[in-house]
Amino acid sequence: MITANGISLRFGERALFENVNIKFIPGNCYGLIGANGSGKSTFLKILSGEIEANKGDITIAKNHRLAILKQNQYEFDEYEVLQTVMMGHTRLHEIIEEKEHLYEKADFSEEDGIKISELETEFVELNGWEAESQATILLNGLGVSEKFFEKKMADVSSNEKIRVLLAQALFGDPQILLLDEPTNHLDVAAITWLENFLYNFENTVIVVSHDRHFLNKVCTHIADIDFNKIKVFAGNYNFWYQSSQLALQQMKDLNKKTEAKRKDLEAFIQRFSANASKSKQATSRKKQLEKLTLEDIKPSSRKYPFIDFKPEREIGNDLLEINKITKQIEGVNILDNISFVVNKGDKIALVGPNSLEKTTLFKILMDELKADSGTFKWGITTSQAYFPKDNSSYFDGHNESIIDWLRQYSTDKDDSFIRGWLGRMLFSGEESKKKVSVLSGGERVRCMLSKMMLSGSNILILDEPTNHLDLESITALNDGLIKFKGTLLFASHDHQFIHTVANRIIEITPKGIIDRQMPYDKYLENEDISILRKKMYN
């Protein structure tokens, strides 16, 4: 168990936390959520002792070991991969090193023998004989090949380092596990493995993530940072979101009688309980939901941008034909004879472990790259709007304000029109005068989405559009693309985003494409496709 007692933290005049009291119980997984800048990562650092609060203290149960996902990729560069994982259990690693030192002594004394005996006893108590085996299982589960195990961390890629550091945090069955964005840079297989690992993890987990599918899969509770406080809700992210929206609607409807509100709440809880997952999550939620009252559900202070893509022109039947597109980059085949036809109403998710393939295809379709061979043809009724993975060229070196930046992409140049548009994208008041050169990653994405909406295009191409966005903006974009009446090609690592938006999946493999008209979850669960995928990658 880990408890925060009266935690307050200020940065100058700004209060991040005020008298936060929260207890994290063993057996539960808590999703720590909050708007950008609310202090999610900071609170994890307070729990781990990396940052000291102005007031209050953190209490950890006796003999409970805390593990945290390290963010510094270079911290362990001098160590081998397998050793780095086992360093996640500090005491066990100390014992291993001390034993090795004593056994190597030329003048081995009687005192050394006694010390060795004590260390061996503690080594067994900490399951030391199984340490290397457990580290191997963790690395394999996260997709790290055994060929890397004896390599120095300095000699493996950034992508591999992230997986090793995640394995390090999971190693040794810690009583308290703190994870900050653990799914970043993981592929579908690794994320699924991690979901299953945490689902069956018996101790306390506190996780920060922008991956809603992940939060829904692993979380028994949501710890919501709002109004400088942290309030715990039973259930996963979807339950928190839907209940907060229900509370907001009820707050707006002031004339609605309390009894009618209560019936709405009871119906909502009953629906959620019926759909709850099995095992410990369902049990925990059921107990908590039975105690839930109308007063427990509060509207959130979060603001959601209004994202609505409206095509100005009805699209015809001929949209896009791609014929044998091939492209090499630095001598490596990225695209090899890629062919498919885009049909009216398609919302196509391009998937696969290599993001470069998808980015390359998008750039070719938008005439930013030339294919080595092959052709593509857009239909005459189509108009395209493009969201590139790297948007720096639209902002770096530009000194205009947001309002002037957006004005160049609008047919209506009037200030009030542009300000109104920016307001619904959460750039209100003085924020619209900010220079685009100083915008954060999330603010740049909201600007790019504003630009796309103003275009009125009937085909949207989006390359990793949820990168840098907070949960509120991801949810708004997700809903906007579900409602979009045009055609869509996109790439994303967000499982829920793909599943709820796409009606067609195209996977780019080293041996061609797999093209299926079906939702993403069915694609992943289909046994015939799984067999085909293995053949395409071997």
Residue pairs with C-beta under 8 A, 6 or more apart in sequence:
1 23
1 24
1 25
1 26
1 60
1 61
1 64
1 204
2 23
2 24
2 47
2 58
2 59
2 60
2 61
2 64
2 66
2 176
2 204
2 206
3 22
3 23
3 24
3 58
3 59
3 60
4 20
4 21
4 22
4 23
4 46
4 47
4 56
4 58
4 230
5 21
5 56
5 57
5 58
5 59
6 19
6 20
6 21
6 55
6 56
6 57
7 17
7 19
7 20
7 21
7 46
7 53
7 55
7 56
7 57
7 58
8 15
8 17
8 18
8 19
8 20
8 53
8 54
8 55
8 56
9 15
9 16
9 17
9 39
9 42
9 46
9 51
9 53
9 54
10 16
10 54
15 228
16 38
16 39
16 42
16 228
17 39
17 43
17 53
17 228
17 229
17 230
18 228
18 229
19 55
19 56
19 229
20 43
20 56
20 228
20 229
20 230
22 223
22 230
22 232
24 30
24 176
24 204
24 206
24 223
25 204
26 175
26 202
26 203
26 204
27 202
27 203
27 204
27 220
27 280
27 284
28 204
28 205
28 220
28 221
28 284
29 198
29 201
29 204
29 205
29 206
29 207
29 218
29 219
29 220
29 221
30 204
30 205
30 206
30 207
30 219
30 220
30 221
30 222
30 223
30 232
31 207
31 208
31 209
31 215
31 218
31 219
31 221
31 222
31 223
31 236
31 237
32 40
32 43
32 44
32 206
32 207
32 208
32 223
32 225
32 230
33 40
33 208
33 215
33 222
33 223
33 224
33 225
33 237
33 240
33 471
34 40
34 224
34 225
34 226
35 225
35 226
35 301
35 302
35 303
35 470
35 472
36 440
36 442
36 470
38 225
38 226
39 225
40 180
40 208
40 225
41 180
41 208
42 51
43 225
43 230
44 68
44 178
44 180
44 206
44 208
45 51
46 52
46 53
46 58
47 58
47 66
47 178
47 206
48 66
48 68
48 178
49 58
60 66
60 176
61 175
63 175
64 175
64 176
65 89
65 91
65 172
65 174
65 175
65 176
66 174
66 175
66 176
66 177
66 178
67 88
67 89
67 168
67 169
67 170
67 171
67 172
67 174
67 176
67 177
67 178
68 169
68 177
68 178
68 179
68 180
69 165
69 166
69 169
69 178
69 179
69 180
69 182
70 76
70 165
70 168
70 169
71 180
73 158
73 161
73 162
73 165
74 154
76 84
76 87
76 153
76 164
76 165
77 152
77 153
77 154
78 152
78 153
78 154
79 87
79 152
79 153
80 149
80 150
80 151
80 152
80 153
81 139
81 144
81 148
81 149
81 150
81 151
81 152
81 153
81 156
81 160
81 164
82 132
82 135
82 136
82 139
82 149
82 150
84 153
84 164
84 165
84 168
85 135
85 138
85 139
85 164
85 167
85 168
85 171
86 92
86 93
86 96
86 131
86 132
86 135
86 171
86 172
87 93
87 168
88 167
88 168
88 169
88 170
88 171
88 172
88 174
89 126
89 131
89 171
89 172
89 174
91 122
91 126
92 123
92 126
92 128
92 131
92 172
95 119
95 122
95 123
95 126
95 128
96 123
96 128
96 131
98 115
98 119
99 116
99 119
99 120
99 123
102 108
102 112
102 115
102 116
102 119
103 116
105 112
123 129
126 172
127 134
127 172
131 171
131 172
134 171
134 172
135 167
135 171
136 146
136 149
138 167
138 170
138 171
139 146
139 148
139 149
139 163
139 164
139 167
140 146
141 190
141 193
141 194
141 197
142 163
142 166
142 167
142 186
142 190
142 193
142 194
143 163
143 186
143 187
143 189
143 190
143 193
144 160
144 163
144 164
144 167
148 156
148 160
153 161
153 164
156 164
158 185
159 185
162 184
162 185
162 186
163 185
163 186
163 190
166 179
166 182
166 186
166 194
169 177
169 178
169 179
169 182
170 177
170 197
173 203
174 203
175 203
175 204
176 203
176 204
176 206
177 201
177 203
177 204
177 205
177 206
178 206
178 207
179 205
179 206
179 207
179 208
179 209
180 207
180 208
181 208
181 209
181 210
182 194
182 207
182 209
183 191
183 194
183 209
183 211
183 214
183 493
186 194
187 353
188 351
188 495
188 524
191 211
191 214
191 495
194 214
195 214
195 217
195 218
198 205
198 207
198 218
199 217
199 218
199 279
199 281
205 218
206 223
207 215
207 218
207 219
209 215
210 466
210 469
210 470
210 471
210 474
210 494
211 494
211 495
211 496
212 237
212 238
212 471
212 474
212 475
212 494
212 496
212 497
213 494
213 495
213 496
213 499
214 495
215 222
215 236
215 237
216 236
216 237
216 238
216 496
217 236
217 277
219 235
219 236
219 237
219 281
220 234
220 235
220 236
220 280
220 281
220 284
220 285
221 232
221 233
221 234
221 235
221 284
221 288
222 232
222 233
222 235
222 236
222 237
222 239
222 240
223 230
223 231
223 232
223 233
224 230
224 231
224 232
224 233
224 240
224 300
226 300
226 301
226 302
227 301
231 298
233 239
233 240
233 243
233 296
234 284
234 285
234 287
234 288
234 289
234 292
235 243
235 272
235 276
235 285
235 288
235 289
236 281
237 471
239 272
239 285
241 475
242 268
242 272
243 268
243 297
244 297
244 298
244 299
244 300
244 302
246 264
246 265
246 268
246 297
247 297
247 298
247 299
247 300
248 299
248 300
250 256
250 261
250 264
251 299
258 294
261 294
262 294
265 292
265 294
265 297
269 289
269 292
272 285
272 289
273 285
273 286
273 289
276 282
276 285
276 286
302 472
303 426
303 472
304 472
304 473
304 475
304 476
305 424
305 425
305 426
305 446
305 449
305 472
305 473
305 476
306 424
306 425
306 476
307 425
307 449
307 453
307 476
307 477
307 479
307 480
308 453
308 480
308 483
309 452
309 453
309 457
309 460
309 480
309 481
309 484
309 486
310 453
310 456
310 485
311 383
311 456
311 457
311 458
311 485
311 486
312 383
312 456
312 457
312 458
313 381
313 383
313 456
313 458
314 381
314 458
315 344
315 379
315 381
315 382
315 458
315 459
315 486
315 487
316 344
316 379
316 380
316 381
316 382
317 343
317 344
317 379
318 379
318 380
318 381
319 341
319 342
319 343
319 344
319 346
319 378
319 379
319 382
319 459
319 487
320 341
320 342
320 365
320 376
320 377
320 378
320 379
320 382
320 459
321 341
321 342
321 376
321 377
322 338
322 339
322 340
322 341
322 342
322 365
322 374
322 375
322 376
323 339
323 374
323 375
323 376
323 377
324 337
324 338
324 339
324 373
324 374
324 375
325 335
325 337
325 338
325 339
325 361
325 364
325 371
325 373
325 374
325 375
325 376
326 333
326 335
326 336
326 337
326 338
326 371
326 372
326 373
326 374
327 333
327 334
327 335
327 360
327 364
327 369
327 371
327 372
328 334
328 372
329 356
329 360
333 510
334 354
334 356
334 357
334 360
335 357
335 360
335 361
335 364
335 371
335 508
336 510
336 511
336 512
337 374
337 512
338 361
338 374
338 508
338 512
338 513
339 374
339 513
340 506
340 513
340 515
342 348
342 487
342 489
343 487
344 487
345 487
345 503
346 487
346 488
346 489
346 503
346 504
347 481
347 484
347 487
347 488
347 490
347 501
347 502
347 503
347 504
348 488
348 489
348 490
348 502
348 504
348 505
348 506
349 490
349 491
349 492
349 498
349 501
349 502
349 504
349 505
349 506
349 520
350 357
350 358
350 361
350 489
350 490
350 491
350 506
350 507
350 508
351 491
351 498
351 505
351 506
351 507
351 508
351 520
352 358
352 507
352 508
352 509
354 508
355 389
355 464
355 491
357 508
358 463
358 491
358 508
359 389
359 463
359 491
360 369
361 508
362 386
362 388
362 461
362 463
362 489
362 491
363 369
363 388
364 370
364 371
364 376
365 376
365 384
365 461
365 489
366 384
366 386
366 461
368 388
378 384
381 458
382 458
382 459
383 455
383 456
383 457
383 458
383 459
384 457
384 459
384 460
384 461
385 451
385 452
385 455
385 457
385 459
385 460
385 461
386 452
386 461
386 462
387 448
387 449
387 452
387 460
387 461
387 462
387 463
387 465
388 463
389 463
389 464
389 467
391 444
391 445
391 448
394 436
394 444
394 447
394 448
395 436
395 437
395 439
395 444
395 447
396 437
397 437
398 405
398 435
398 436
398 437
399 435
399 436
399 437
400 435
400 436
401 432
401 433
401 434
401 435
401 436
402 422
402 427
402 431
402 432
402 433
402 434
402 436
402 439
402 447
403 415
403 418
403 419
403 422
403 432
403 433
405 436
405 447
406 418
406 421
406 422
406 447
406 450
406 451
406 454
407 413
407 418
409 451
409 454
409 455
410 417
410 418
410 421
410 454
411 454
412 418
418 432
419 432
421 450
421 453
421 454
422 428
422 431
422 432
422 450
423 432
425 446
425 447
425 449
425 450
426 446
427 434
427 443
427 446
434 443
436 444
436 447
439 447
440 468
441 467
441 468
442 468
442 469
442 470
442 473
444 468
445 465
445 467
445 468
445 469
445 473
446 469
446 473
449 465
449 477
452 460
457 486
458 486
458 487
459 486
459 487
459 488
459 489
460 481
460 484
460 486
460 487
460 488
460 489
460 490
461 488
461 489
461 490
462 488
462 489
462 490
462 491
462 492
463 490
463 491
464 491
464 492
464 493
465 477
465 490
465 492
466 474
466 477
466 492
466 493
466 494
466 497
469 477
474 494
474 497
477 497
478 496
478 497
478 500
478 501
481 488
481 490
481 501
482 500
482 501
488 501
488 502
490 501
490 502
492 498
495 520
498 505
498 520
499 519
499 520
499 521
502 519
502 520
503 517
503 518
503 519
504 515
504 516
504 517
504 518
505 514
505 515
505 516
505 518
505 520
505 523
506 513
506 514
506 515
507 513
507 514
507 515
507 533
507 536
509 533
509 536
509 537
510 536
510 537
511 535
511 536
511 537
512 536
514 529
514 532
514 533
514 536
516 523
516 526
516 529
518 526
523 529
